[in-house]
Amino acid sequence: MSKPNFDAMTKAELCAYVIAHQDDQEAFYALVDRLTAKPPSGTYPASMTPEEIHKAILDIIQQKQRCLRRAAPTQDSEKTA
């Protein structure tokens, strides 16, 4: 079986892969390297209203939740495994 190209994966794809393949240390280290190499900015322009900042934060949270939902095994697949 060929090894996946972690550099070609998006951050969300790599996150999903790591969750699905928790024993793959190389994938885990690739994700950690990617996350620490370019951490997300935690600042917002002064021109943004508190409501706009709140919406931006909620969008980020929802994006992370979608990533986790896609990566989480379904109950049906756990029963057949």
C-alpha positions as CSV (number, residue, x, y, z in Angstrom):
1,M,0.0,0.0,0.0
2,S,1.4,3.4,-0.9
3,K,2.0,6.1,1.7
4,P,-0.3,9.2,1.4
5,N,1.3,12.5,0.4
6,F,0.7,14.6,3.5
7,D,2.1,17.7,1.8
8,A,-0.6,17.5,-0.9
9,M,-3.4,17.3,1.7
10,T,-5.3,20.3,2.9
11,K,-5.2,21.0,6.7
12,A,-8.8,19.6,7.0
13,E,-7.9,16.5,5.0
14,L,-4.8,15.9,7.1
15,C,-6.8,16.4,10.3
16,A,-9.4,13.9,9.1
17,Y,-6.6,11.4,8.2
18,V,-4.9,11.7,11.6
19,I,-8.2,11.1,13.4
20,A,-9.0,8.1,11.2
21,H,-5.5,6.7,11.4
22,Q,-4.5,7.4,15.0
23,D,-1.6,4.9,14.9
24,D,0.1,6.8,12.1
25,Q,2.8,8.8,13.9
26,E,4.2,10.2,10.6
27,A,0.8,11.7,9.8
28,F,0.5,13.1,13.3
29,Y,3.9,14.8,13.1
30,A,3.0,16.2,9.7
31,L,-0.2,17.7,11.1
32,V,1.7,19.2,14.1
33,D,4.4,20.6,11.9
34,R,1.7,22.2,9.7
35,L,-0.2,23.7,12.6
36,T,2.9,25.1,14.3
37,A,4.5,26.4,11.1
38,K,1.6,28.7,10.3
39,P,-0.6,29.3,13.4
40,P,-3.9,31.1,12.7
41,S,-4.0,34.8,13.4
42,G,-6.0,35.6,16.5
43,T,-6.3,39.3,15.8
44,Y,-9.1,41.2,14.0
45,P,-9.1,44.6,12.5
46,A,-10.2,47.5,14.7
47,S,-12.9,48.3,12.2
48,M,-14.7,45.1,12.9
49,T,-17.7,45.3,15.2
50,P,-18.0,42.9,18.1
51,E,-20.8,41.2,16.2
52,E,-18.6,40.7,13.2
53,I,-15.8,39.2,15.3
54,H,-18.3,36.9,17.1
55,K,-19.5,35.7,13.6
56,A,-15.9,35.1,12.5
57,I,-15.2,33.1,15.5
58,L,-18.4,31.0,15.2
59,D,-17.4,30.4,11.5
60,I,-14.0,29.0,12.6
61,I,-15.7,26.8,15.2
62,Q,-18.2,25.4,12.8
63,Q,-15.4,24.7,10.2
64,K,-13.5,22.7,12.9
65,Q,-16.7,20.8,13.9
66,R,-17.3,19.9,10.2
67,C,-13.8,18.5,10.0
68,L,-14.3,16.4,13.1
69,R,-17.7,15.1,12.0
70,R,-16.3,14.0,8.6
71,A,-13.4,12.3,10.3
72,A,-15.4,10.6,13.1
73,P,-16.4,7.0,12.3
74,T,-20.1,6.4,12.0
75,Q,-21.8,4.0,14.4
76,D,-22.7,1.6,11.5
77,S,-19.0,1.3,10.4
78,E,-18.0,0.6,14.0
79,K,-20.6,-2.3,14.2
80,T,-19.3,-3.9,11.0
81,A,-15.6,-3.5,11.9
